Amino acid sequence: MPFLPFVLLLAWQAISKSASFALGWATAIYFGQVPGKQGRILSVICLVAAAWVVVLVGFAIPLLAGALLDATGVVSRNFTVDPPVALGLGVGVVATPPAIAGATVWAEFHDERSLRRWLSLVAGSYPASASLGIGVIQMVLFTPVLLVQRLIRKQALVQTALSMREGTDDDDLLEALRASLRTIGLDRMKVREVEGIVSWPMRTVGFAARHLIGAVVRGDPVRVDVDGLQVYGYATNVAIMGPPDDAHRARAALQRQLPFNKAHVTWSDAAQDLEDELLDAMRSAREGGRDDLERRLEAVRERMDRADIDPIEWGALDRIRMQVLLRSGDQRVKVRMAKPSTRISATNTTSTRAFQLERRSG
């Protein structure tokens, strides 16, 4: 069959693309959107961990069991494995979990990027890799079911960046979501545990999330139901599922309000530093005046233009910059209107002074 290699190649490409698509959707649904290099490393780690579990369960354990049964005389050997194949299989089974741990250290999933940190993870990398690999296999199997359910219910899944500031906890996250969604009239919020088949892979991945990939993945995301929407808070983003119009409207509210509620809406350290500078400029606007605020914002904008940040992060920062300018302007108008009103009350002035005040405020 001269066409067999070509057919097998096409089949392999179709399978690999389908697996990549399913894995992409699975990690987005269960882990949230993990940005940049860490997101790419996480995808590779998930794929490698799943392959390691398949090789371990499908080949290594049966071969080892067969060798032990043959050595004890229970069952005679009915197959042979070439020594190079056996050696490669053994090295792969033993070396893959430490390699996964090394990748997490190199990608800065942990606070310390050092050989010592990697060595501390080696022993736990075996159960953590098994936890991650089995969880990923579950995700790939369950994701088509969840996608079909979402299509039947005509629900959209939208996401936006979120990284809570240092010193905050889940209560601060819930308050940030509540305050942001309240601005568009969504206030009937109920916190719920993730349940159903969605929760199974999360529970399976729990050990890996705690000991291997916890910096970018939550083992148990925060779930909030609010006026027909399901809102999931992950380690690096918020996912919203529900009717398309409502989901997009809720995402827009979160993008507007989260920066002013103890949260970052950018991912990289450089972008978050710029985000902090913008908010510091807003907090000091009353002392320095409007002109000083505009100079500070212009200086931040120039650094934004030179910074090596993602275009999406640049857009988020520019939106925050404009919001800071608008919010500070609204606050100064309130202050300017408050001072003349006191003079009006004290001098019992008439509408002439009020007209002058209106012109100044305008």
C-alpha positions in Angstrom: 0.0 0.0 0.0 2.2 2.9 -1.2 -0.3 5.5 0.0 -0.4 4.2 3.6 2.4 6.5 4.9 0.6 9.5 3.4 -2.7 8.5 4.9 -1.2 8.0 8.3 0.5 11.4 8.0 -2.8 13.1 7.3 -4.5 11.2 10.1 -1.8 12.2 12.5 -2.1 15.9 11.5 -5.8 15.8 11.9 -5.5 14.1 15.3 -2.8 16.5 16.5 -4.8 19.6 15.4 -8.0 18.3 17.0 -6.1 17.6 20.3 -4.5 21.0 20.2 -8.0 22.6 19.7 -9.5 20.6 22.5 -6.6 21.2 24.8 -6.8 25.0 24.1 -10.5 25.1 24.9 -10.0 22.8 27.9 -7.3 25.0 29.5 -9.3 28.2 28.8 -12.4 26.7 30.4 -10.8 25.1 33.4 -7.6 27.2 34.0 -8.7 30.5 32.5 -6.6 32.5 30.1 -2.9 32.4 31.2 -0.9 35.1 29.4 2.4 35.2 27.5 5.2 32.8 28.1 3.6 31.3 31.1 0.5 30.4 29.1 2.6 28.7 26.4 4.7 26.8 28.9 1.5 25.7 30.7 0.0 24.3 27.5 3.2 22.4 26.8 3.3 21.1 30.4 -0.3 20.0 30.2 0.4 18.1 27.0 3.5 16.5 28.2 1.9 15.5 31.6 -1.0 13.9 29.7 1.4 12.0 27.4 3.4 10.8 30.4 0.3 9.4 32.0 -0.6 7.6 28.8 2.9 6.1 28.4 3.0 5.2 32.1 -0.4 3.4 32.2 -0.4 2.1 28.7 3.2 0.9 28.3 5.5 1.2 31.3 3.4 -0.4 33.9 2.2 -3.3 31.7 5.8 -4.0 30.6 7.1 -3.9 34.2 4.3 -6.1 35.4 5.0 -8.6 32.6 8.7 -8.7 33.4 8.0 -9.3 37.1 5.5 -12.1 36.3 8.0 -13.7 33.9 10.8 -13.4 36.5 8.6 -15.1 39.1 7.5 -17.9 36.7 3.8 -17.0 36.9 3.5 -16.2 33.2 6.0 -17.0 30.5 7.3 -14.1 28.4 5.4 -13.9 25.1 7.0 -10.7 23.8 10.4 -9.0 23.6 11.4 -5.4 23.9 14.6 -4.2 22.4 17.1 -2.8 25.0 17.3 0.7 23.5 13.5 0.9 23.5 13.3 -0.2 27.1 16.0 2.2 28.1 14.4 5.1 26.3 11.0 4.3 27.9 12.6 4.0 31.3 14.4 7.3 31.0 11.3 9.0 29.7 9.1 7.8 32.6 11.7 8.7 35.2 12.9 12.1 33.8 9.6 13.6 32.6 8.2 14.8 35.9 11.5 16.5 37.0 11.6 18.1 33.6 8.1 19.4 34.1 9.1 20.8 37.5 12.1 22.4 35.8 9.9 24.1 33.2 7.7 25.6 35.9 10.8 27.0 37.7 12.2 28.4 34.5 8.9 30.0 33.5 8.7 31.6 36.9 5.7 29.8 38.2 7.4 30.1 41.6 8.9 32.9 43.6 12.4 31.6 43.3 14.1 30.7 40.1 17.0 28.6 41.2 18.5 25.1 41.2 17.6 24.7 44.9 13.9 25.5 44.1 13.9 22.9 41.4 15.4 20.2 43.6 12.8 20.9 46.2 10.1 20.1 43.6 11.6 16.9 42.2 10.1 14.4 44.7 6.6 15.9 44.5 6.8 16.3 40.7 5.7 12.6 40.2 2.3 12.8 41.9 1.9 16.3 40.7 2.5 15.3 37.1 0.1 12.4 37.5 -2.5 14.8 39.0 -2.0 17.2 36.1 -2.0 14.6 33.4 -5.1 12.8 34.5 -6.9 16.1 35.0 -5.9 17.2 31.5 -7.2 14.0 30.0 -10.5 14.6 31.8 -10.6 18.1 30.5 -10.2 17.0 26.9 -12.9 14.4 27.3 -15.4 16.7 29.0 -14.8 19.9 27.0 -16.8 18.8 23.9 -19.8 18.1 26.2 -19.5 21.6 27.8 -19.2 23.2 24.3 -22.3 21.5 23.1 -24.2 22.5 26.2 -23.0 26.1 25.7 -24.2 26.1 22.1 -27.6 24.6 23.0 -28.1 27.3 25.7 -26.8 30.0 23.3 -24.2 31.2 25.8 -21.1 33.1 25.2 -17.8 32.7 27.0 -15.8 35.9 27.3 -12.7 36.7 29.4 -10.8 39.6 30.7 -7.5 39.9 32.5 -7.5 40.0 36.3 -4.6 39.8 38.8 -5.4 40.8 42.4 -2.9 43.1 44.1 -0.6 41.9 46.8 -2.1 41.6 50.2 -5.6 40.8 48.9 -7.7 37.6 49.2 -10.8 36.0 47.9 -13.0 38.4 49.8 -11.3 41.3 48.0 -11.9 39.5 44.7 -15.6 39.1 45.4 -15.9 42.7 46.5 -14.1 43.9 43.3 -16.5 41.8 41.2 -19.5 43.0 43.2 -18.6 46.7 43.0 -17.8 46.5 39.3 -21.0 44.7 38.2 -23.2 46.9 40.5 -22.4 49.8 38.2 -24.5 48.2 35.4 -27.3 47.2 37.8 -26.2 43.6 38.4 -26.3 43.2 42.1 -28.1 39.9 42.8 -24.9 38.0 43.4 -24.6 34.5 44.9 -21.3 32.8 45.6 -21.4 29.1 44.7 -19.0 26.2 44.6 -18.1 24.8 41.2 -20.0 21.6 40.8 -20.9 19.0 38.1 -18.5 17.6 35.6 -16.7 20.9 35.4 -15.5 20.3 39.0 -14.0 16.8 38.4 -10.9 17.9 36.5 -10.4 20.8 38.9 -10.4 18.4 41.9 -8.0 16.1 40.1 -5.6 18.9 39.3 -5.8 20.2 42.8 -2.5 18.6 44.0 -0.6 19.9 40.9 -2.1 23.4 41.5 -0.9 23.4 45.1 2.5 22.0 44.5 3.5 22.7 40.9 1.5 25.3 38.9 -0.3 27.3 41.6 1.1 30.7 40.6 -0.9 30.7 37.4 -3.7 28.2 38.1 -6.3 28.0 40.9 -7.3 24.5 41.8 -10.7 25.9 42.8 -11.8 29.0 41.0 -14.2 31.5 42.6 -17.7 31.2 41.0 -20.4 33.9 41.3 -23.9 33.7 39.8 -25.3 37.1 39.1 -28.5 37.8 37.2 -28.3 34.9 34.8 -24.5 35.1 34.3 -21.8 32.7 35.6 -18.6 34.5 36.6 -15.4 32.5 37.3 -12.5 34.1 39.0 -9.2 32.4 38.1 -5.6 33.2 39.0 -5.0 35.5 36.0 -8.4 36.4 34.6 -12.2 36.4 34.9 -14.4 34.3 32.7 -18.0 35.2 32.1 -20.6 32.8 30.7 -24.1 33.7 29.8 -26.3 35.3 27.1 -23.9 37.1 24.6 -25.2 40.7 25.1 -25.2 40.4 28.9 -21.8 38.7 29.0 -20.1 41.3 26.9 -21.7 44.1 28.9 -20.5 42.6 32.1 -17.0 42.2 30.7 -17.0 45.9 29.7 -18.0 46.8 33.3 -15.2 44.7 34.8 -12.6 46.2 32.4 -13.7 49.8 33.5 -14.0 49.2 37.2 -11.5 46.5 38.3 -8.4 48.8 38.1 -10.0 51.0 40.8 -10.9 48.0 43.0 -7.6 46.4 44.2 -7.0 44.6 40.9 -4.7 44.7 38.0 -6.1 44.3 34.5 -2.7 43.7 33.0 -0.4 40.7 33.4 3.3 41.5 32.9 5.3 43.2 35.6 6.2 46.2 33.4 2.5 46.8 32.6 1.4 46.5 36.2 4.1 49.0 37.3 2.7 51.5 34.8 -0.8 50.7 36.0 0.2 51.5 39.6 1.8 54.8 38.4 -1.5 55.8 36.8 -3.5 55.2 39.9 -0.8 57.0 42.1 -1.2 60.0 39.8 -5.0 59.9 40.4 -4.6 59.7 44.1 -2.2 62.7 44.2 -4.3 64.8 41.8 -5.9 66.9 44.5 -2.6 68.0 45.9 -0.8 68.8 42.6 -3.6 70.2 40.6 -4.9 69.4 37.1 -1.8 70.6 35.3 0.5 68.4 37.4 -1.8 65.4 36.8 -1.7 65.9 33.1 2.1 66.1 33.1 2.3 62.9 35.1 -0.1 61.1 32.8 1.8 62.3 29.8 5.1 61.0 31.3 3.5 57.6 31.9 2.1 57.5 28.4 5.6 58.1 27.0 6.9 55.2 29.0 4.0 53.1 27.8 5.0 53.8 24.2 8.6 52.7 24.9 7.7 49.7 27.1 8.0 46.1 25.8 4.4 45.2 26.6 1.6 43.4 24.7 -0.6 45.6 22.6 -3.6 44.4 24.6 -1.9 45.6 27.8 -1.1 48.9 26.1 -4.7 49.4 25.2 -5.8 48.5 28.8 -3.3 51.0 30.2 -4.4 53.8 27.8 -8.0 53.2 28.8 -7.1 53.5 32.5 -5.1 56.7 31.7 -8.2 58.3 30.2 -10.4 57.1 33.1 -8.0 58.7 35.6 -8.2 61.9 33.7 -12.0 61.9 33.6 -12.4 60.8 37.2 -10.0 63.4 38.5 -11.9 66.1 36.4 -15.2 65.0 37.8 -13.8 65.2 41.4 -12.4 68.7 40.9 -15.7 69.9 39.5 -17.4 68.6 42.7 -14.9 70.4 44.8 -15.2 73.7 42.9 -19.0 73.6 43.1 -18.9 72.9 46.8 -16.9 76.0 47.8 -19.1 78.7 46.2 -22.3 77.0 47.6 -20.9 77.7 51.1 -20.5 81.3 50.2 -23.9 81.5 48.8 -25.4 80.2 52.0 -23.4 82.5 54.2 -24.1 85.7 52.2 -27.6 84.9 51.2 -26.9 85.7 47.6 -29.4 85.4 44.8 -29.4 83.8 41.3 -26.7 86.2 40.0 -24.0 84.4 42.0 -25.5 81.1 41.1 -25.2 82.0 37.4 -21.6 82.9 37.8 -20.9 79.7 39.6 -22.5 77.7 36.8 -20.2 79.4 34.3 -17.1 78.7 36.3 -18.0 75.1 36.8 -18.7 74.7 33.2 
